[in-house]
C-alpha cells in the first residue's frame, strides 16, 4: 500500500487519477506537488524498512529483522493514528492506512507472547 501511495504522491500527483484519489483540484495539486513528492518518498522508505525487515527475518537474523519490521510498521500505524485523530473527514483513509501495519503489529505481539 505504501508503495502505491509513493507512486501516487511522488510520480502521479498532478494527474487526474491521483487528484481523484486525494480529492485535489489541478491548482491544489500543482501548489502542493513538492510536499507530496517528499511525502511519497517517506511512504516508500517505510515500505522498504518493513520489507527489508521481513527479508532479514527470513534470512535468519530475527532480532534485527523484527526491529526493522516494527520500526516500519509502527511508524505507519502511528501516522495513521495521527491522521485519524486530526482529520475526521479522512477517517476512511486513516483506517485503510492503519489496517495492514496494525494487523502486522498485532501478529508480532501475539507471536512474541506465544514465544
Helices and strands as residue ranges (DSSP letters): H 2-6, I 7-11, H 16-22, H 26-58, H 62-86, G 88-90, H 91-114
